[in-house]
Amino acid sequence: MKPRQTFRGVLLRPATRSADPAAHQAAPAATGRARVSVGREVAGRAGKAVTVIRGLPGSASQLEQLAARLKRLCGAGGTLKSGVIEIQGDHRDRLVEELCKLGLEARRSGG
């Protein structure tokens, strides 16, 4: 019998892969609403936390208006970069609650 692979004492599961790469992609939401992920990043920001909102639908002007509303809600600065809203500080819970009120399927991502 072949010994099981371990990494630092943790047993590893064998990788199961499908021949179809499209099978690994996430399916769109059944309700037709956009899936929005709200996460926290510190990379490249000198250790300062930034809340990042990805997957928002809408045009650039709509996203700018939404960013302004969310920044005002958090009382913090932020920006809109290529369809991603960044708000200074860790405001994930407050933002997920507000985005759900607006009818978006918002999920908290990360730790």
C-alpha positions as CSV (number, residue, x, y, z in Angstrom):
1,M,0.0,0.0,0.0
2,K,1.3,3.4,-1.0
3,P,1.9,5.9,1.9
4,R,-0.5,8.9,2.0
5,Q,0.9,12.3,1.2
6,T,1.2,14.7,4.0
7,F,2.3,18.3,4.3
8,R,3.6,19.2,7.8
9,G,1.5,16.4,9.3
10,V,-1.7,17.2,7.4
11,L,-3.2,14.6,5.1
12,L,-3.7,15.8,1.6
13,R,-6.7,14.9,-0.5
14,P,-6.1,13.6,-4.0
15,A,-6.9,16.2,-6.7
16,T,-10.0,15.6,-8.7
17,R,-10.2,17.4,-12.0
18,S,-12.8,17.5,-14.7
19,A,-11.8,17.4,-18.3
20,D,-14.2,20.3,-18.9
21,P,-12.7,23.7,-17.7
22,A,-16.2,25.3,-17.8
23,A,-17.3,23.0,-15.0
24,H,-15.0,24.8,-12.6
25,Q,-16.6,28.2,-13.2
26,A,-19.2,29.5,-10.8
27,A,-22.7,29.4,-12.0
28,P,-24.6,32.7,-12.1
29,A,-27.1,33.4,-9.4
30,A,-30.4,31.7,-9.9
31,T,-32.4,34.8,-9.0
32,G,-30.7,36.9,-11.7
33,R,-29.1,39.2,-9.1
34,A,-25.4,39.9,-9.2
35,R,-23.1,38.2,-6.7
36,V,-21.2,40.9,-4.9
37,S,-18.1,40.0,-2.8
38,V,-17.0,42.4,0.0
39,G,-13.5,41.7,1.2
40,R,-10.6,43.2,3.1
41,E,-7.1,43.8,1.6
42,V,-3.9,45.2,3.1
43,A,-1.4,44.3,0.3
44,G,0.5,47.2,-1.1
45,R,-1.0,49.7,1.3
46,A,1.6,49.9,4.1
47,G,-0.5,47.6,6.4
48,K,-3.6,49.8,6.1
49,A,-6.8,47.9,5.7
50,V,-9.1,48.6,2.7
51,T,-12.5,47.2,2.1
52,V,-12.9,46.0,-1.5
53,I,-16.3,45.5,-3.2
54,R,-16.2,43.4,-6.4
55,G,-18.8,42.1,-8.9
56,L,-21.1,45.2,-8.9
57,P,-23.3,45.6,-11.9
58,G,-24.0,48.9,-13.5
59,S,-22.3,51.7,-15.5
60,A,-19.4,53.8,-14.4
61,S,-21.7,56.7,-13.3
62,Q,-23.9,54.3,-11.3
63,L,-20.9,52.9,-9.6
64,E,-19.6,56.4,-8.8
65,Q,-22.9,57.2,-7.2
66,L,-22.9,54.0,-5.2
67,A,-19.3,54.5,-4.1
68,A,-20.2,58.0,-2.8
69,R,-23.2,56.7,-0.9
70,L,-21.1,53.8,0.7
71,K,-18.3,56.2,1.6
72,R,-20.7,58.5,3.3
73,L,-22.3,55.6,5.1
74,C,-18.9,54.5,6.5
75,G,-17.6,58.0,7.1
76,A,-14.4,57.1,5.2
77,G,-12.6,57.9,2.0
78,G,-12.3,55.6,-1.0
79,T,-12.1,55.3,-4.7
80,L,-13.5,53.5,-7.7
81,K,-10.8,51.6,-9.8
82,S,-11.8,49.6,-12.9
83,G,-15.2,48.6,-11.5
84,V,-14.0,47.8,-8.0
85,I,-14.9,50.1,-5.1
86,E,-12.3,50.5,-2.4
87,I,-13.2,52.1,0.9
88,Q,-10.6,52.9,3.5
89,G,-10.8,50.8,6.7
90,D,-12.6,47.6,7.6
91,H,-16.3,48.1,7.0
92,R,-17.3,44.7,5.6
93,D,-20.3,44.0,7.9
94,R,-21.8,47.5,7.5
95,L,-21.4,47.4,3.7
96,V,-22.8,43.9,3.3
97,E,-25.9,45.0,5.2
98,E,-26.3,48.1,3.1
99,L,-25.8,46.2,-0.2
100,C,-28.4,43.6,0.8
101,K,-30.9,46.5,1.5
102,L,-30.3,47.7,-2.0
103,G,-31.3,44.3,-3.4
104,L,-27.8,42.9,-4.2
105,E,-26.7,39.5,-3.2
106,A,-23.7,40.6,-1.2
107,R,-21.3,38.1,0.6
108,R,-18.5,38.7,2.9
109,S,-15.3,37.2,1.6
110,G,-12.0,36.5,3.3
111,G,-11.3,36.0,7.0
